[in-house]
Amino acid sequence: MILTHATIIVKDQNAALEFCTRMMGFEKKTDYQNPGQPRWLTVAPKGQAIEMVLYQAGSMMDRRRCGCIVPESSPAS
């Protein structure tokens, strides 16, 4: 078995793409969106077969899981 994709949940796909390509030197492999479907965006280290899927956190649960939202603290009593 060969691992071909790993998913990374991101707050902003465009910001994640810029970070991965400019700061980490990855290359964009796939970028498309079918009507009514999430954008499919992948990056990979140059010369490597594995691709990272930059998945846009859509639901509140997705955002909490990836640390995109910090729960409000309850007021001190």
Secondary structure as the mmCIF struct_conf table of DSSP 4:
data_model
#
loop_
_struct_conf.conf_type_id
_struct_conf.id
_struct_conf.beg_label_comp_id
_struct_conf.beg_label_asym_id
_struct_conf.beg_label_seq_id
_struct_conf.end_label_comp_id
_struct_conf.end_label_asym_id
_struct_conf.end_label_seq_id
STRN STRN1 HIS A 5 VAL A 10
BEND BEND1 LYS A 11 LYS A 11
HELX_RH_AL_P HELX_RH_AL_P1 GLN A 13 GLU A 18
HELX_RH_PI_P HELX_RH_PI_P1 PHE A 19 MET A 23
BEND BEND2 MET A 24 MET A 24
STRN STRN2 GLU A 27 TYR A 32
TURN_TY1_P TURN_TY1_P1 PRO A 35 GLY A 36
BEND BEND3 GLN A 37 GLN A 37
STRN STRN3 TRP A 40 ALA A 44
TURN_TY1_P TURN_TY1_P2 LYS A 46 GLY A 47
BEND BEND4 ALA A 49 ALA A 49
STRN STRN4 GLU A 51 GLN A 56
HELX_LH_PP_P HELX_LH_PP_P1 ALA A 57 ALA A 57
BEND BEND5 SER A 59 SER A 59
HELX_RH_AL_P HELX_RH_AL_P2 MET A 60 ARG A 65
TURN_TY1_P TURN_TY1_P3 CYS A 66 GLY A 67
BEND BEND6 ILE A 69 ILE A 69
HELX_LH_PP_P HELX_LH_PP_P2 VAL A 70 ALA A 76
#
